[in-house]
Amino acid sequence: MAKRKAVKQVVVKKKSTAKRQAWKVWVPVTILAVLLIGNGWFVYQKWKADQQEVVAKRTNYEAFGITMPADYGIHGIDVSSYQGAIYWPGVTQMKADTSALSFAFIKATEGLNDVDKRFAYNWAEARKVGMIRGAYHYFLATKSGKKQAQHFLQQVSLQSGDLPPVVDIEKLHRVPRALMQKRLKEWLDEVEMATGRKPIIYTFADFYEKELGP
């Protein structure tokens, strides 16, 4: 994943300079499918309005060093090697007002060959302290979706209580939109078939609307 100075979390602005104005959201694949068929346009408009409302209601939590959506009882983060060595017992103790961090998505792989150098440590330590965990793959649209999925599956073994697998997609890398979507679907299908769990798409709201939405 592109370097960034602070952990990102659900519907939270990234700290990366190149993406300072963008928002990321978790988009379950089941929702994506609904948006592409039937009464998708109505569902999409409601989703878009909901997201705008979420963005408008945000609270800065200095204890976390991040801004999080207001009026939500559950918050989570994502981490990678860029955050350095994480003291996981401290993560479980972080609290601002009545908000605590309930889950973490941990970067596992990128592209066809890269493995996050702190994945094994973060994956084990998060479970050790009782943090609900999930693993994500940073998707490169220039590469085979199936092969990227196989690379992810070689590194990640989901256990009972783990969150569904996640694919993080942020850029086209000059790949045609249709080809990117084809490769992304290959990843989703391969991972779902192997794990029996429907993956989550993790992306910026503007990328979703432009490249993944109807």
Helices and strands as residue ranges (DSSP letters): G 17-19, E 24-28, H 29-36, H 40-56, E 58-61, E 66-69, E 75-79, G 81-83, H 88-93, E 95-96, E 99-110, E 114-115, H 119-128, E 132-138, H 145-155, E 166-168, H 177-195, E 200-204, H 205-207, I 208-212
